[in-house]
């Protein structure tokens, strides 16, 4: 234990004390990479490797090569061009020919350090300019010094750096040398981070050998083993933390038991169900019913594409709570969505003795007083609302089930307020999202929740036809809209802005509204407008007119992105579609296709499209599959920047694992964590104390996503 403690202290040494660092470099490493200690540096892993065993002759150089390594001499140097675009050009040759070495920065220092007639090893990416081969900003080292280097290696690691680091001459090569200095100090003295039984079972190299081979691999096999162990370990500890947290919660927090499936559920299911449940909905209901009767608090994430029938599953779950003498509530992120849920529930439950009320910021004071009293006395069965549900004045009689719709739109502190409204036994929680999340990301973001997926659409839904039109085809699109309205259908037209921007050249909502009104004038056509800056009562009125068919065209911002349900709306026109993310485009498309008629999504763009914008548009035209779209979105954005996860963020900083490419390792790591906890649920066995130490290290804590707090 003493040796372990001493080693911990060594690894926590300030990086400024490592030879070659000092105060100035230490400050830059911390500011740019977050590297403060020896351990931080040794865990700053390479992102790629280059084979440095092969040398090319200058005659063999080809610009298709990613990197080359040549040996030769500088025969001449000169400054070319005028300031501020001056460059240093060195003529470099071997026995087969010559090439130019070019520097645009650090010219004076480089010029002073290089000599003619000395053997150098040059490494870099070849280019061709004016018919002459060159290597811009190469790595260059005297051959004699390179041969005297104390550490032999086949692959040179390349490390992530920033512009500020490069300007301060802290290059990838410098990081590489610092790693060598550090490993000389700590190699053989780093104690294990996994139990020996697990290391032996999985045939992993030891941690010292692993860290040596991740920075200085002897060959491809040693590098492969090192990378696999570090990726597994990173993902294993995340999953272990999440699952252990879930075990602790289940052992400490008892749940309400709902054993009865009574008259309300059965009556609705047999007589008032709007359509036969899909196989996916039935499967999810079985999972929820099992949770509600288990004696443990349900914490389930219900994931389903737009229009897949999540709301109906939520309603059925609420009826189970009501059949067992408890109240239920549903919290939605916007007033429009809350209003939509209220109208849907009221319609579906019209012939059942269930009292449903709506509470939003627009609810009148007199109505609030009555609602609060009915809620406290248990006379109110289901309460639907927005953030107003977490106000201090809202007190439930016996809340049994909480449904959170589009949970990522609520802050942690806001969701936590709901717990204060319950008794000692906490209510069951059903979290819903229509934002498709790739499985690997869901396992990391919500690893301590039970996951249910509705991956089947209700019967009668036709796939939405999506098409891309350039602005020059606008008259053709307007003619199509005209025909749809003549056929009795309604249209959404969505804009990305409310007011014109001086910096962004695309249509704004008010300009679009005026244009649409000119193209589709009253009294034959009726156009309404909806955006986030309108007063709540104005939003409700505009939406009500559209729902009732009084207005035929809804010109809107993305305020209608989530939850708006108008079965008669068959066309979604998205202006400046290149400005929207994939997830948002898919959510907007989901506002149509909710009735029996064929529906369409028309993506309007200018001609100038970035490569990513083209990929987004092509993906939308090609597929309606939300999970396929989510995978493309994650590849474009990265896992920490997906729409729907931005506000919460990916709760773990991954140092080496990649959620896009390491899904098999993640699944294996989760199964292994489950096996460990099955044998030792609280990690009390002596061999697992090392895992407790790892989970308790700074930055290793797992966030608790299972509760709405």
ABEGO torsion letter per residue (X at the ends): XAAAAAAAAAAABBAAABBGBEAAAAAAAAAAAGBABAAAAAABBBABBBBAABBBBAAABBAABABBBBBBBBABBBBBEBOAABBBBBBBBBAAEBBBBBBABGAAAAAAABBBGBBBBBBEBBBBBGGBBBBBGBBBBBAAAAAABABBBABBBBBBBBAAAAAAGBBAAAAAAAAAAAAAAABGABBBABBAAAAAAAGBBBAAAAAAAAABBABAAAAAAAAAAAAAAAAAAAAAAAAAAAAAAAAABBBBBBABBBAAAAAAAAAABABBBBAAAAAAAAAAAAAAAAGBBBBBBBBBBBGAGAAAAAAAAAAAAAAAGBBBBBBBABAAAAAAAAAAAAAAAAABBBBBBBBBAABBAAAAAAAAAAAAAGABABBBBBAAAABAABBBABBABBBBBGAAABBAAAAAAAAAABBABBBBBBBBBABBBBAAAAAAAAAABBBBBBABBBBGBBBBBBBBBBAAAAAAAAAAAAAAAAAGBBBBBBBABABBBAABBBBBAAAAAAAAAAABBOAABBBBBBBAABBAAAAAAAAAAAAAGABABBBBBAAAABGBBBAABABBBBBGAAABBAAAAAAAAAABGABABBBBBBBBBBABBBAAAAAAAAAAAABABAAAAAAAAAAAAEAAABBGAAAAEBABBBAABBAAAAAAAAAAAAAAAAAAAAABAAGABAAAAAAAAAAABBGABBBBAABAX
